[in-house]
Amino acid sequence: MTSATGLPEFSLANKVVLVSGAARGLGLTQAEALLEAGAKVYALDRLPEPSPDFHTVAEKAKKLGTSLEYRQIDVREVEALHKIVEEIADKEGRLDGLIAAAGIQQETPALEYTAEDANRMFSVNITGVMMTAQAAAKQMIKFGNGGSIVLIASMSGSVANRGLICSAYNASKAGVIQLGRNLASEWGMHNIRVNTISPGYIVTAMVEELFKQYPERKVEWPTQNMLGRLSAPKEYRGAAVFLISDASSFMTGSDLRMDGGHAAW
């Protein structure tokens, strides 16, 4: 927890923040960081039941004097999504932040990609992110306190990944980066900031499974960035707190690329 005497601009005390895609993985890790900074967090995800780790973090939240609550929602169900976000904001009397981390991945050669699969990718990774941001922004505007919205993009939105065949995913993440800039330009007048985070390769449970299928990637991927290693979800904790808090109060329309220098070669 931040103290009143040390870097108070990082404190999220009394703030209410939504994190989509927070049942597990990066979303949950960032939700935990927000809780530690003092925020009350609501996790949105399509899973009927969050991961066992979620309950551990929720217990930790209680000890910190705050709370982590779960709401099941698929970001493609726009009407229900707006309703849940409105209910949360009305219950709390405010909404201060959103981290939109819900997303899907599919590795398929472009010559074999079906329109159905491409549209599913875009409906979750672009439209779903846009609708989640819209739902949050409407509540932020209603309560008049401004807010901060963070969209999880990827370094894959700026570069083509060598040896990774995922044209639709990369296009969707490029869309998220551009979406962030445009939402920032429209909502700045409401004191709502919108930024994106572009992570590099993160070793999650899903990626560990991928390495079993493609063991060569475990060897090759670390050599493709300047630090010579892959990242862990916990390395994105500080970025979440920085962008949601007043520590980044003059930052909007920006992309925070955290990829070990992968795209800087």
PECORZI-V516699 format. One record per pair of residues at least 4 apart in sequence whose ideal C-beta (glycine too) atoms are under 7 Angstrom apart, sorted by the first residue. I is the first residue (numbers start at 1). J is the second residue. D is the distance in whole Angstrom. If there is no record, write none. Layout:
{{I J D} {I J D}}
This chain:
{{1 36 7} {1 38 6} {1 64 7} {2 6 6} {2 7 6} {2 8 6} {2 10 5} {2 11 5} {2 37 6} {4 8 6} {9 245 6} {9 246 4} {9 247 5} {10 37 6} {10 241 6} {10 245 5} {10 247 5} {11 37 6} {11 38 6} {11 245 7} {12 17 7} {12 34 6} {12 37 4} {12 38 5} {12 39 4} {12 241 7} {12 244 6} {12 245 6} {13 38 4} {15 39 5} {15 96 4} {15 97 6} {16 40 5} {16 92 5} {16 94 5} {16 95 6} {16 96 5} {17 34 5} {17 39 5} {17 41 5} {17 96 6} {17 97 4} {17 98 7} {17 244 6} {18 42 5} {18 44 6} {18 85 7} {18 88 7} {18 98 5} {18 136 6} {19 27 5} {19 30 6} {19 31 4} {19 41 6} {19 43 5} {19 99 5} {19 101 6} {20 27 7} {20 44 4} {20 45 7} {20 75 6} {20 100 5} {20 101 6} {20 102 4} {20 132 5} {21 27 4} {21 45 6} {21 101 4} {21 102 3} {21 103 6} {22 27 4} {22 28 5} {22 31 5} {22 43 4} {22 44 7} {22 45 6} {22 101 7} {23 28 7} {23 43 6} {23 45 4} {23 47 4} {23 50 4} {23 51 6} {23 54 6} {24 28 5} {24 50 7} {24 51 4} {24 53 6} {24 54 7} {25 204 5} {25 233 6} {26 30 6} {26 101 6} {26 152 7} {26 202 6} {26 204 7} {26 233 5} {26 236 6} {27 31 6} {27 101 4} {28 32 7} {28 53 6} {28 54 6} {28 57 6} {29 33 7} {29 233 4} {29 234 6} {29 236 7} {29 237 6} {30 34 7} {30 99 6} {30 101 7} {30 236 6} {30 237 6} {30 240 4} {31 35 7} {31 41 5} {31 43 6} {31 57 7} {31 68 6} {32 36 7} {32 57 5} {33 37 7} {33 237 4} {33 240 5} {33 241 5} {34 39 4} {34 41 5} {34 240 6} {34 241 6} {34 244 6} {35 39 6} {35 41 6} {35 61 5} {35 64 6} {35 66 6} {35 68 6} {36 64 7} {37 241 5} {37 245 7} {38 66 6} {39 66 7} {40 66 5} {40 67 5} {40 92 7} {41 68 5} {42 69 5} {42 71 6} {42 88 5} {43 50 7} {43 68 6} {43 69 7} {43 70 5} {44 71 5} {44 73 5} {44 84 7} {45 50 6} {45 72 7} {45 102 7} {46 72 7} {46 73 7} {46 74 4} {48 72 6} {50 54 4} {50 70 5} {52 56 7} {53 57 6} {54 58 6} {54 70 7} {55 59 7} {56 60 7} {57 61 6} {57 68 6} {58 68 4} {60 64 6} {61 66 5} {61 67 5} {61 68 4} {62 67 7} {71 84 5} {73 77 6} {73 80 6} {73 81 5} {73 84 5} {75 81 6} {75 102 5} {75 124 6} {75 128 3} {75 131 6} {75 132 5} {76 123 5} {76 124 6} {76 128 6} {77 81 6} {78 82 6} {78 131 5} {79 83 6} {80 84 6} {81 85 6} {81 131 6} {81 132 7} {81 135 6} {82 86 6} {82 135 5} {83 87 6} {84 88 6} {85 89 6} {85 135 4} {85 136 6} {85 139 6} {86 90 6} {86 139 6} {87 91 6} {88 92 6} {89 94 7} {89 95 4} {89 139 4} {89 143 7} {94 143 5} {94 145 6} {95 136 6} {95 139 4} {95 140 5} {95 143 7} {95 147 6} {96 145 7} {96 147 5} {97 147 6} {97 148 5} {97 244 4} {98 132 7} {98 133 7} {98 136 4} {98 149 5} {98 150 7} {99 150 5} {99 152 7} {99 240 6} {100 129 5} {100 132 5} {100 133 6} {100 151 5} {100 152 6} {101 152 4} {102 124 7} {102 128 6} {103 124 6} {103 125 5} {103 152 7} {104 121 6} {104 124 5} {104 125 7} {105 166 7} {105 169 5} {106 117 6} {106 121 6} {106 166 7} {106 168 7} {106 169 6} {107 164 7} {107 165 5} {107 166 5} {108 112 6} {108 113 5} {108 117 7} {108 165 7} {109 165 5} {110 167 5} {113 117 6} {113 118 6} {113 167 7} {113 168 6} {114 118 7} {115 119 6} {116 120 6} {117 121 7} {118 122 6} {118 168 5} {119 123 6} {120 124 7} {121 125 6} {121 168 4} {121 169 6} {121 172 6} {122 126 5} {122 127 6} {122 172 6} {123 127 5} {123 128 6} {124 128 5} {125 129 6} {125 172 4} {125 173 7} {125 176 7} {126 130 6} {126 172 5} {126 175 4} {126 176 7} {126 179 7} {127 131 6} {128 132 6} {129 133 6} {129 151 6} {129 176 6} {129 179 7} {130 134 6} {130 179 6} {131 135 6} {132 136 7} {133 137 6} {133 149 5} {133 151 7} {133 183 6} {134 138 6} {136 140 6} {136 149 6} {137 141 6} {137 149 7} {137 187 6} {137 192 6} {138 142 6} {139 143 6} {140 145 7} {140 146 6} {140 147 4} {140 190 7} {140 192 5} {141 190 5} {146 190 6} {146 191 3} {146 192 6} {147 192 5} {148 193 5} {148 243 6} {148 244 5} {149 183 7} {149 192 6} {149 193 7} {149 194 5} {150 195 6} {150 197 6} {150 240 7} {150 243 5} {150 244 6} {151 176 5} {151 179 7} {151 180 5} {151 196 5} {152 197 6} {153 157 5} {153 173 5} {153 176 4} {153 177 5} {153 196 4} {153 197 7} {153 198 5} {153 255 6} {154 173 4} {154 198 5} {154 199 6} {155 159 6} {155 198 5} {155 199 7} {155 200 5} {155 257 6} {155 259 4} {155 262 5} {155 263 5} {156 161 6} {156 169 7} {156 170 4} {156 173 5} {157 170 7} {157 173 3} {157 174 4} {157 176 6} {157 177 5} {157 198 6} {158 198 7} {158 257 7} {158 263 5} {159 263 5} {160 170 6} {161 170 7} {162 224 7} {163 220 7} {166 170 6} {167 171 6} {168 172 6} {169 173 7} {170 174 7} {171 175 6} {172 176 7} {173 177 7} {174 178 7} {175 179 6} {176 180 6} {176 196 6} {177 196 5} {177 198 7} {177 255 5} {178 182 6} {179 183 6} {180 184 6} {180 194 5} {180 195 6} {180 196 4} {180 253 7} {180 255 7} {181 185 7} {181 253 5} {182 186 7} {183 187 6} {183 194 4} {184 188 6} {184 193 7} {184 194 4} {184 252 4} {184 253 4} {185 253 7} {187 192 4} {187 194 6} {188 252 6} {193 251 7} {193 252 4} {194 252 6} {194 253 7} {195 243 5} {195 251 6} {195 252 6} {195 254 5} {195 256 6} {196 255 5} {196 256 7} {197 236 7} {197 239 5} {197 256 5} {197 258 7} {198 255 5} {198 256 7} {198 257 4} {198 258 7} {198 259 7} {199 231 7} {199 236 6} {199 258 6} {199 259 7} {200 225 6} {200 231 6} {200 258 7} {200 259 3} {200 260 5} {200 262 5} {201 221 5} {201 230 5} {201 231 7} {202 207 7} {202 231 5} {202 233 6} {203 207 5} {203 208 7} {203 230 5} {203 232 6} {204 233 6} {205 209 7} {206 210 7} {207 211 7} {210 214 6} {210 217 7} {211 215 6} {211 217 6} {211 218 4} {216 220 6} {217 221 5} {220 224 7} {221 230 6} {222 228 5} {222 229 5} {222 230 6} {223 228 7} {224 262 6} {225 259 6} {225 260 4} {225 261 5} {225 262 4} {226 260 6} {226 261 3} {226 264 7} {227 260 4} {227 261 6} {231 235 5} {231 260 6} {236 240 6} {236 258 6} {237 241 7} {238 242 6} {239 243 6} {239 256 6} {239 258 6} {240 244 6} {241 245 6} {242 247 5} {242 248 5} {243 248 5} {243 256 7} {257 263 6} {259 263 6}}
